[in-house]
Amino acid sequence: MKDYPHAWLREYHRESADVPRHATADRVMSDSMTGVILAGGESRRMGVDKSFLDLGGRPIIEHVVDILTESFPRVFIITNDPDKYERFGVPMLPDVIPGVGTLGGIHAGLHSLEDRAAFFVASDMPFIRPGVIDYLTDAFHDTDAVVPCLAGYYEPLLAVYSKECLVHAERAIAEQKRRPVEFLEDVRMRKVLEDELCPIDPGLLSIFNINTPDDYVRACELYEEEGGISRRECA
């Protein structure tokens, strides 16, 4: 087993090694990937920590944790403020290289990754469809990353990254790059287009994130319209 720098992480992988695959009505979830949630952004446009905004009586990030724990046997939260997220019951990791934003969060997740790849999301994306997770993870073969590209824009925080991406993320940080899309130029990438995801998620709600008060109002409306959060039906 890998020699992890954090004792709790060594223990977590020791315990999770015997976790059975997650059986669902349609498929058996891969046990070779980890779910990673990036939390702790500055939320400048919102003015408050958007991860903890109420959505249906629960914090937004709690919905994200539920979605990922239904799909992956191992889930981490990347945060430099672990006390805030301890109540959600999943391990937490700090940035290895602080102060470099979202790219630093991706780097931290890859740095401590035991599995061959991880599925990365942001903590303010409560409407991720299980079918979209399945499609993106199933597309991960003979590549180092699977990233949606919608209307010409990459969605780097609804994506799969292999451990091979670590060196490219480190290089981008060393070159003073901060945007995740800047390291994608150097990796073998499977680009997933809009017409592939629309049959699974017609409204593309999986990419909806909450950056502004107007976004939050819309999220509350969507929650009511959708009758809650789309969940995986377990057999």
TAFEN-V167524 format. One line per field, one symbol per residue. ss: DSSP state (2 for helix, 1 for strand, 0 for the rest). phi: phi as a letter, one per 20 degrees, with the letter a starting at -180 (. if undefined). Layout:
# TAFEN-V167524
ss: ???
phi: ???
This chain:
# TAFEN-V167524
ss: 0000002222222222000000100001000011111100000000000222011001122222222220000011110002222222001110000000222222222220000011111100000002222222220000001111110011111111110022222222220000002222000011111222200000002220000022222222222222000000000
phi: .feffdgffffffffefdfffeecfdbdffedcdecdecnfflffencffgdffcmncfgffffgfgfffdcfccddebecfgfdgfemcfcceffdfndmfffffgffffdfeffbbddbefdcedfegffgffffffeblbdbccfcdlndfdfdbbdcegffgffffffffemecegffeffddfceedegfeegfecgelffefcddcgfffgfffffgffemoefdeeef
